[in-house]
Amino acid sequence: RVYVSGGTMATDNSDDLFSVAMLIDELKNENVQLRLNSIRRLTTIASALGAERTRAELVPFLTDSNDDEDECLLAIAEEMGNLISKVGGPEHVHCLLAPLENLSTVEETVVREKAVEAACKVGSAMTGDGVTTHFVPAVQRLASGDWFTARISACGMVAVAYEGCPPGEAETRSQLRATYSKLCADETPMVRRAAAQHLGKFASVCEPEHVKGEIMQLFQQLVQDEQDSVRLLAVEDCAALGKLLPREECVAEIVPTVKKFAADKSWRVRYMVAQQLYSLCESVGSDLARSELLQSYEQLLTDNEAEVRIASAGNVAAFVQLVGAQAAGAKIVPRVKELAGDQSQHVRAALASCIMGLAPTMGKDQTIDQLLPVFLTLLKDEFPDVRLNIISKLDQVNQVIGVDLLSQELLPAIKDLAEDIHWRVRLAIIEYIPLLASQMGTAFLFQKGEGDKGGELNALCLQWLGDRVHSIREAAAVNLQKLTEVFGAEWACANILPRVMELMSNNHYLYRTTVVKAMTLLASAVGQEVAMRDIMPALKEATTDKVPNVRFAVAKALGAVAAALEPSLVESEIKPALLEMQADTDADVRFYSGQSLQMCDAKLGA
């Protein structure tokens, strides 16, 4: 049985024709949603029709379809790739090219891109002869199209056509290289952009001798283009071609181009270089990176445009690891110190997200002498994201120099973030606390020391349970559970549970509900003995709370606590409390207590 559009069911061959007719009717319907629903069932209809009728009826209809809704055209392009297995194998898959060729010429970019993606899947599924006979001519037709959109699509398909051609088809491959050369010199900048975007992919399927010759000529042509939108896409080709060329030619051809790009008059080109420079340095090796490209990277770190400095700062740890501590200490670290005081908060945030990664490469002495002052400066930054990014990566510094040297600034920074006016900042620092605690230990973060700093942080973890934002209160409860898992039940009994119990007397029912949640989570972390001694009495007392929301929160909590207890305790302690709640005046309380009773029965039955 196959269900088709509108819920009709086709059960035999006589109904198949009706199925296709209904599909076609709905594809012509004025209602866009009906057309979309029908398009998304193309694979189902193709399965019902069989391969021969799909090729003879369904595909021609899609080819002739003149839908003008971009949403419908996009859906057709998405489904075409799924029809490859429905048309009868590699020798017949070329029939799908006709509708895809039409879709590859439409004005909407997202439709064209999806059509090109599907066409490439079709080309990859073809036999060598099929590519030569059908796919290559389709690419050539698009490449010579009058409208620039067709030529843009051709750029994305040439590589698949070239790779699919049998090695013996030297003439066909030569024609494809000539076609791509023509696209790289197209009068329309958008076509040249597409050619630059796909040059690396095309080069990867070309023979090495052609990469050194024709492809490099095209590359040099594109990097000198008057349009910065073309040049910035050519930057991406630098790394791709650098991996394909021999080392000597890479140094002679690619490295000078990168240096030129790093000083390009367009900040967008320099931004792209900042993003791609590390990939290129990897391909040429650390020695060449130090001797040839380090100066360009230093130049990008001090660029006039904040966006370029952001992209450069984001790669600083990886770049330092590549060039080594000595070169980094002389060239990169001085620029890093300048960036720590950059006027753009986003530059400082980008630096803070990766600067801690310098410590393992620079070693203990240089980290203390040169980087520690930068860490401390960023920890005191006025922008919360900067401080958060530093704190989130403390583990990398902890492994090299420990956190004692940072302790004076670290705890005040955590405290400031914990009380930040923006709730998302408070939420982020809550989520980091268990990680920090596991790395640094309870003695550092929580035990009272000089100035009572540890006591303040301990109080903050409990204070979050009373935050005015629900997400913060929920995260605070989970935070206490994670801390207990790290430090154990004894620590929780001494530092957490007594204060949590005190919060149950809060006048606001929302805070009492959060405390119930916290006790539920703690019960699973502290073990059965502590749960029965300290947590269960408080939960039982809360079953008579004056607010129904608290009572049904307790009803849910009892079911969760039961999962961590022995069956005998569930029978003697949990079930009686839940049975009493079954007589509650509030329907929600009765409902949730009933659910928890089912959980108890399931545990007892097991």
Buried (B, 14 or more C-beta within 10 A) or exposed (E): EBEBBBEEEBEEEEBBEEBBEBBBEBBBBEEEEBBBBBBBBBBBBBBBBBBEBBBEBBBEBBBEBEBEEBBBBBBBBBBBBBBBEBBBEBEBBBBBBBBBBBBBBBEBEEBBBBBBBBBBBBBBBBBBBBBBEBBBBBBBBBBEBEEBBBBBBBBBBBBBBBBBBEEEBEEBBEBBBEBBBBBBEBEBBBBBBBBBBBBBBBBBBBBEEBBBEBBBEBBEBBBEBEBBBBBBBBBBBBBBBBBBBEEEBBBEBBBEBBBBBBEBEBBBBBBBBBBBBBBBBBBBEBEBBBBBBBEBBBBBBBBEBBBBBBBBBBBBBBBBBBBBBEBBBEBBBBBBBEBBEBEBBBBBBBBBBBBBBBBBBBEEEBBBEBBBEBBBBBBEBEBBBBBBBBBBBBBBBBEBBEBEBBBEBBBBBBBBBBEBEEBEBBBBBBEBBBBBBBBBBBEBBBBEEEEEBBBBBBBBBBBBBBBEEEEBBBBBBBBBBBBBBBBBBEBBBEBBBEBBBEBBEBEEBBBBBBBBBBBBBBBBBBBBEBBBEBBBEBBBEBBEBEBBBBBBBBBBBBBBBBBBBEEEBBBEBBBEBBEEBEEBEBEBBBBBBBBBBEBBEEBEEE
